[in-house]
């Protein structure tokens, strides 16, 4: 079982990765459904 610090590191890494995805198209506006799909794809490892 991961420690609390390891869990926080994973959360920070995920947030950073998602920021990098959003920065690919800085002028794009995402709908709630698109954000859910991006996060779901990130979690399951599907390439966008």
Protein Blocks (a to p, Z undefined) as FASTA:
>chain_A
ZZfklmmmmmmmmmmmmmmmmmmmmmbccdfklmmmmmmmmmnopaZZ
